[in-house]
Amino acid sequence: MPLRVGIDLVRAASIAASIEEHGDAYLDRVFTPQEVADCRRDPLRLAARFAAKEATMKVLQPSPDTAVPWPSIEIVRNAPAAPSIRLHGPAAALAEAAGLSDLQLSFTHEDEYAAAVVVGT
């Protein structure tokens, strides 16, 4: 059984700048509608989800010629439990091909930074 770990750190200001520059086009390209709704467009909360997507991508290890749309990695709010990762389409196919059946997520945000760690087995 493989064990893979991914980690990422994101500044909320970079997410805010992308929203300001590209608006809904950026949000639609990176996040699912539910993720945007869960975060109420808050750049810090969105940064935590973006960090989680990046960390997941590091676990999935796509080849340079494999397109994995950001919304195919969805961060699901499981109040009051910890958030989880739901994979769709190309992301799910990569996980299956790698023999990964479980992804565990931990993320945090403070002031202007958000970080995430993903462990895949």
Wavefront OBJ file of the C-alpha trace (Angstrom):
o trace
v 0.000 0.000 0.000
v 1.559 3.351 -1.043
v 1.955 6.225 1.408
v 2.144 9.728 -0.011
v 2.230 13.094 1.747
v 1.624 16.575 0.351
v 1.876 19.953 2.047
v 1.229 23.518 0.905
v 1.158 27.084 2.239
v -0.862 29.925 0.666
v -1.103 33.662 1.395
v -4.706 34.836 1.507
v -3.615 38.036 -0.257
v -2.738 36.038 -3.378
v -6.257 34.578 -3.458
v -7.792 38.018 -2.874
v -5.718 39.452 -5.724
v -6.845 36.680 -8.084
v -10.486 37.281 -7.156
v -10.065 41.027 -7.662
v -8.356 40.587 -11.030
v -10.445 37.731 -12.475
v -13.641 37.674 -10.379
v -16.015 34.768 -10.819
v -13.910 33.327 -13.649
v -11.136 32.603 -11.136
v -13.536 31.157 -8.566
v -15.178 28.932 -11.203
v -11.807 27.713 -12.523
v -10.443 26.747 -9.093
v -13.339 25.985 -6.732
v -16.647 24.130 -6.825
v -19.800 26.179 -6.219
v -20.174 24.476 -2.833
v -16.625 25.435 -1.799
v -17.312 29.073 -2.675
v -20.587 28.945 -0.732
v -18.942 27.280 2.285
v -16.254 29.986 2.374
v -18.599 32.900 1.663
v -15.891 34.169 -0.727
v -13.561 34.782 2.261
v -9.991 34.817 0.836
v -8.498 33.214 3.968
v -10.920 30.287 3.899
v -10.485 29.917 0.155
v -6.701 29.963 0.658
v -7.029 26.992 3.031
v -8.961 25.084 0.386
v -6.468 26.048 -2.314
v -3.615 24.819 -0.098
v -5.544 21.567 0.380
v -5.966 21.186 -3.391
v -2.242 21.828 -3.961
v -1.305 19.324 -1.241
v -3.673 16.785 -2.807
v -2.105 17.368 -6.217
v 1.305 16.577 -4.667
v -0.117 13.309 -3.360
v -1.685 12.425 -6.728
v 1.564 13.201 -8.624
v 0.103 13.819 -12.085
v 2.511 13.705 -15.022
v 3.257 17.071 -16.674
v 0.973 16.195 -19.599
v -1.998 15.183 -17.417
v -4.667 17.867 -17.016
v -6.301 17.848 -13.590
v -8.881 20.626 -13.257
v -8.861 22.200 -9.803
v -12.593 21.552 -9.196
v -11.951 17.805 -9.624
v -10.424 18.069 -6.133
v -13.228 19.173 -3.830
v -12.794 20.067 -0.176
v -15.953 19.056 1.659
v -17.055 20.692 4.874
v -18.146 18.036 7.379
v -19.231 20.124 10.360
v -18.511 19.410 13.127
v -16.023 16.790 11.874
v -12.811 17.558 10.007
v -13.063 18.497 6.330
v -12.512 15.786 3.767
v -11.445 15.455 0.143
v -13.790 14.284 -2.591
v -12.175 13.479 -5.944
v -13.957 13.685 -9.302
v -13.034 12.743 -12.864
v -9.295 12.990 -13.617
v -8.301 13.377 -9.957
v -10.248 10.246 -8.993
v -8.655 8.359 -11.889
v -5.156 9.340 -10.737
v -5.887 8.168 -7.188
v -7.220 4.853 -8.429
v -4.244 4.321 -10.757
v -1.863 5.021 -7.864
v -3.680 2.598 -5.557
v -4.754 5.387 -3.200
v -8.038 4.581 -1.507
v -7.934 7.050 1.394
v -6.959 10.721 1.614
v -6.773 12.451 4.986
v -6.683 16.239 5.238
v -5.656 18.701 7.906
v -5.637 22.418 7.249
v -5.356 25.613 9.241
v -5.441 29.351 8.704
v -4.164 32.238 10.784
v -3.873 35.930 9.948
v -2.898 35.959 6.274
v -1.659 32.365 5.779
v -3.334 29.020 5.242
v -1.636 25.634 5.249
v -2.740 22.094 4.458
v -1.318 18.593 4.783
v -2.735 15.606 2.901
v -1.815 11.982 3.526
v -2.800 9.389 0.968
v -2.799 5.620 1.435
l 1 2 3 4 5 6 7 8 9 10 11 12 13 14 15 16 17 18 19 20 21 22 23 24 25 26 27 28 29 30 31 32 33 34 35 36 37 38 39 40 41 42 43 44 45 46 47 48 49 50 51 52 53 54 55 56 57 58 59 60 61 62 63 64 65 66 67 68 69 70 71 72 73 74 75 76 77 78 79 80 81 82 83 84 85 86 87 88 89 90 91 92 93 94 95 96 97 98 99 100 101 102 103 104 105 106 107 108 109 110 111 112 113 114 115 116 117 118 119 120 121
